[in-house]
Amino acid sequence: MVPRFPATHAMVQKPSGDTWMLVDRSQVTLNGLECNKIGVGYQAFREESGKCNLNPGSCLGNQLKELYAADVSLMASGKNPIYLARSRGEFAMCTNANNLYLEYTMTGYQNTQIVLEIPGDKVGVYINVYFCVLQNRAKGRIDEVVAGNFEALSDFGVVDVQVTNEGSLAAAFYVGIAECSENIREVSEVEVSIEKLTTVHTKFRLFANSGEGKYEECTATLKNAKGELVSTKHFNFTITDQYINSFENYTSDPDYVSWDTNGNICTDACSHWYMIFCFIT
């Protein structure tokens, strides 16, 4: 608000930034129909209840002049003003294309919250994808595959796949075991997130479908986040025959015959499977 009446008043002829005030919107009426607010009009006085019994000026409280006087009184007592703009920073009035603007200059830090509204169909997800060693564009590779031998059916083998991300950013990869011999069960891929210039180890369990020992082979695979194959490494291992422990394996050599505590040969004393005491040491 800019004071315009009376025209001969000093604040109207040459307004000073020292008298500018910042007031809350709730203290201002724009239609002039509310009493005791800045901008009150004659209509508010006419509609005031019991106006004939009220003191003169009962509808004209909380005007700019009164707020200014209250701030001057606070400063005189060494306190900070409530409404004067100069207590909050440097203000200046500028005109652009006959429009009046208030310019505010502040030195310091202030927290500001900005809310951005973006339509859902405009939002996309970007995945960092790295490629394998190809034409000097190396970003990720399989360094080594270590596979141990194991016994068929009764055990499983462990395969350790070492993978390195050679890129400058963290990336997602899929490590898997594929193209194995028919005797090896299928293995699921594992998703790993690898930091830049970092090596990780991923372990897999391999199981054989039969008890027959064989020379087996598989291929370790490395895929990027899009599922594109970027690196492979072939490896092999051996599955031994399944070991079966039965009485048929015992020797008939007299030097290796077992005896019980009564001097009887165990095979004679324990001729039937239901002799439970024969199996207690």
C-alpha positions in Angstrom: 0.0 0.0 0.0 1.2 3.5 -0.8 -0.3 6.5 1.1 -2.0 9.0 -1.2 -4.0 11.2 1.1 -3.7 13.9 2.2 -1.6 15.0 -0.8 0.3 17.6 1.3 1.5 15.1 3.8 5.3 14.4 3.8 4.8 10.7 3.6 2.6 11.1 0.5 4.9 13.6 -1.3 8.1 11.7 -0.6 7.6 8.3 1.0 10.6 7.0 2.9 11.7 3.4 3.0 12.2 3.8 6.7 8.4 3.9 7.2 7.6 0.9 5.0 5.8 -1.9 6.8 5.0 -5.5 6.2 1.6 -6.6 7.6 -0.2 -9.9 7.5 -3.0 -10.3 5.0 -5.5 -11.0 7.8 -5.0 -7.4 8.9 -6.1 -5.9 5.6 -9.6 -5.6 4.0 -9.7 -5.1 0.3 -13.5 -4.3 0.0 -13.6 -2.0 3.0 -16.4 -3.9 4.8 -14.5 -4.9 7.9 -13.9 -2.7 10.9 -10.5 -2.2 12.6 -8.5 -3.4 9.5 -6.3 -1.5 7.1 -8.5 -0.3 4.2 -11.7 0.0 6.2 -14.4 2.1 4.4 -17.6 4.0 5.3 -19.8 1.0 4.6 -18.2 -0.9 7.5 -19.1 1.9 9.9 -22.7 2.0 8.6 -23.1 -1.7 9.2 -21.4 -1.7 12.6 -23.7 -3.1 15.3 -24.7 -0.6 18.0 -22.7 2.2 16.5 -24.6 4.9 18.2 -23.4 3.6 21.6 -19.8 3.3 20.6 -17.0 5.8 21.0 -15.9 7.8 17.9 -13.3 5.9 15.8 -14.4 2.5 17.2 -14.2 1.1 13.7 -10.9 2.7 12.7 -8.4 0.7 14.9 -5.2 -1.1 13.7 -4.5 1.4 10.9 -1.0 1.8 9.4 -0.4 5.0 11.5 -1.1 3.1 14.7 1.0 0.1 13.8 3.9 2.5 12.9 3.5 4.3 16.2 3.6 1.0 18.1 6.9 0.0 16.3 8.5 3.4 17.1 7.6 2.9 20.7 9.2 -0.6 20.7 12.4 0.7 19.2 12.5 3.5 21.8 12.5 0.9 24.5 15.3 -1.0 22.8 13.1 -3.8 21.3 12.8 -4.9 17.7 9.8 -3.6 15.7 7.1 -5.9 14.5 6.0 -4.3 11.2 8.7 -2.0 9.9 10.3 -3.6 6.8 13.8 -2.2 7.5 14.1 -4.7 10.5 14.0 -7.6 8.0 16.5 -6.4 5.4 17.1 -3.8 2.7 14.0 -2.8 0.6 13.8 -0.5 -2.4 10.9 0.6 -4.6 11.3 0.4 -8.4 9.1 1.0 -11.4 8.8 -1.1 -14.5 6.4 -0.2 -17.3 4.4 2.0 -14.9 4.1 -0.9 -12.5 5.4 -0.4 -8.9 7.6 -3.2 -7.4 9.2 -3.7 -4.0 12.8 -4.9 -4.2 14.3 -6.9 -1.3 18.0 -7.5 -0.8 19.1 -10.0 1.8 22.6 -11.2 2.8 22.7 -14.6 4.6 21.1 -18.1 4.4 17.5 -19.0 4.3 15.7 -22.3 3.8 13.3 -22.5 0.9 11.0 -25.4 0.1 10.2 -25.8 -3.6 7.5 -28.3 -4.7 7.7 -29.7 -8.2 4.7 -31.3 -9.8 5.5 -33.6 -12.7 2.9 -35.6 -14.7 3.4 -39.4 -14.2 3.7 -40.1 -17.9 6.7 -37.8 -18.1 8.7 -39.7 -15.5 11.3 -42.2 -16.7 13.8 -44.6 -15.1 17.3 -44.7 -16.4 19.6 -47.7 -15.7 23.3 -47.4 -16.0 24.4 -50.1 -18.5 28.0 -51.2 -19.0 29.4 -53.3 -21.8 32.1 -56.0 -21.8 35.7 -56.0 -23.1 35.1 -55.1 -26.7 37.1 -52.6 -28.9 38.7 -51.0 -25.9 35.4 -50.2 -24.3 35.8 -52.5 -21.3 33.5 -51.8 -18.4 32.8 -55.2 -16.8 34.3 -58.7 -17.1 34.5 -62.1 -15.6 38.0 -62.5 -14.2 38.1 -66.0 -13.0 36.0 -69.1 -12.3 37.0 -71.7 -9.7 35.1 -75.0 -9.6 35.8 -77.9 -7.3 35.2 -81.6 -7.9 32.4 -83.3 -6.0 30.7 -86.7 -5.6 27.6 -87.4 -7.7 24.1 -87.3 -6.1 25.3 -87.3 -2.5 26.9 -83.8 -2.5 27.1 -80.6 -4.5 29.9 -78.6 -6.0 30.6 -74.9 -5.4 31.6 -72.6 -8.2 33.1 -69.2 -7.4 32.7 -66.5 -10.2 34.9 -63.4 -9.9 33.5 -60.3 -11.7 35.0 -56.8 -11.9 33.2 -53.5 -12.8 35.8 -51.5 -14.7 33.4 -48.5 -15.2 33.4 -45.1 -13.5 30.0 -45.6 -12.0 28.2 -48.3 -10.1 26.2 -50.7 -12.3 23.8 -53.6 -12.1 24.9 -57.0 -13.6 23.5 -60.5 -13.9 25.9 -63.4 -13.1 24.9 -66.9 -14.1 26.0 -70.5 -15.1 24.9 -71.7 -18.5 25.5 -74.2 -21.3 26.4 -77.0 -18.8 26.7 -80.7 -19.6 23.4 -82.7 -19.6 24.3 -84.2 -16.3 24.3 -80.8 -14.5 21.0 -79.2 -13.3 20.0 -75.8 -14.4 21.2 -72.8 -12.3 19.4 -69.5 -11.9 21.1 -66.1 -12.5 21.9 -63.8 -9.7 21.6 -60.0 -9.8 24.5 -58.1 -8.3 25.2 -54.4 -7.9 28.9 -53.5 -8.2 30.6 -50.3 -7.3 33.0 -48.7 -9.8 36.4 -50.3 -10.1 35.3 -53.1 -7.7 35.6 -56.9 -7.8 33.0 -59.2 -6.3 32.7 -63.0 -5.9 29.4 -64.8 -6.6 29.1 -68.4 -5.6 26.8 -71.1 -7.1 25.9 -74.7 -6.1 26.0 -77.3 -8.8 24.1 -80.6 -8.6 24.5 -83.7 -10.8 21.4 -85.7 -12.1 23.0 -89.1 -12.0 25.4 -91.1 -9.7 27.9 -91.7 -12.5 31.2 -89.9 -12.4 31.9 -87.7 -15.4 34.0 -84.9 -16.8 31.7 -81.9 -16.9 31.8 -78.4 -18.3 29.8 -75.1 -18.0 30.1 -71.5 -19.0 29.9 -68.6 -16.6 28.0 -65.6 -18.1 27.9 -61.9 -17.3 25.0 -59.7 -18.5 24.3 -56.0 -18.2 21.1 -54.6 -16.6 19.3 -54.9 -20.0 20.0 -58.7 -20.1 22.6 -58.4 -22.9 25.5 -60.8 -22.7 28.7 -58.9 -22.1 31.3 -61.5 -20.9 31.7 -65.3 -20.7 34.3 -67.8 -19.4 34.3 -71.5 -20.0 35.3 -73.9 -17.1 35.3 -77.6 -16.4 35.4 -79.9 -13.4 35.0 -83.6 -12.5 32.2 -85.5 -10.8 33.3 -88.7 -9.0 31.2 -91.8 -8.9 28.8 -92.1 -6.0 30.4 -94.1 -3.1 28.2 -96.9 -1.8 29.1 -98.5 1.5 27.7 -102.1 1.8 28.6 -105.4 3.4 29.6 -106.7 0.0 32.6 -104.4 0.1 34.1 -106.2 3.1 37.1 -108.5 2.4 37.1 -112.2 3.0 40.8 -112.1 3.9 41.3 -113.9 7.3 43.7 -111.2 8.4 40.8 -108.7 8.2 38.0 -110.8 9.8 36.2 -109.1 12.7 35.6 -111.0 16.0 33.2 -110.4 18.9 34.1 -110.4 22.6 33.3 -114.1 22.9 35.8 -115.1 20.2 33.1 -115.7 17.5 33.4 -114.4 14.0 31.0 -111.4 13.6 29.6 -112.6 10.3 28.7 -115.9 12.0 27.4 -114.4 15.2 25.3 -111.8 13.4 23.8 -113.8 10.6 20.5 -111.9 10.5 19.8 -108.3 10.1 17.3 -108.1 13.0 20.1 -108.9 15.6 20.2 -105.4 17.0 22.9 -106.0 19.5 25.4 -106.8 16.7 25.3 -103.2 15.6 26.0 -101.7 19.1 29.7 -101.1 19.8 
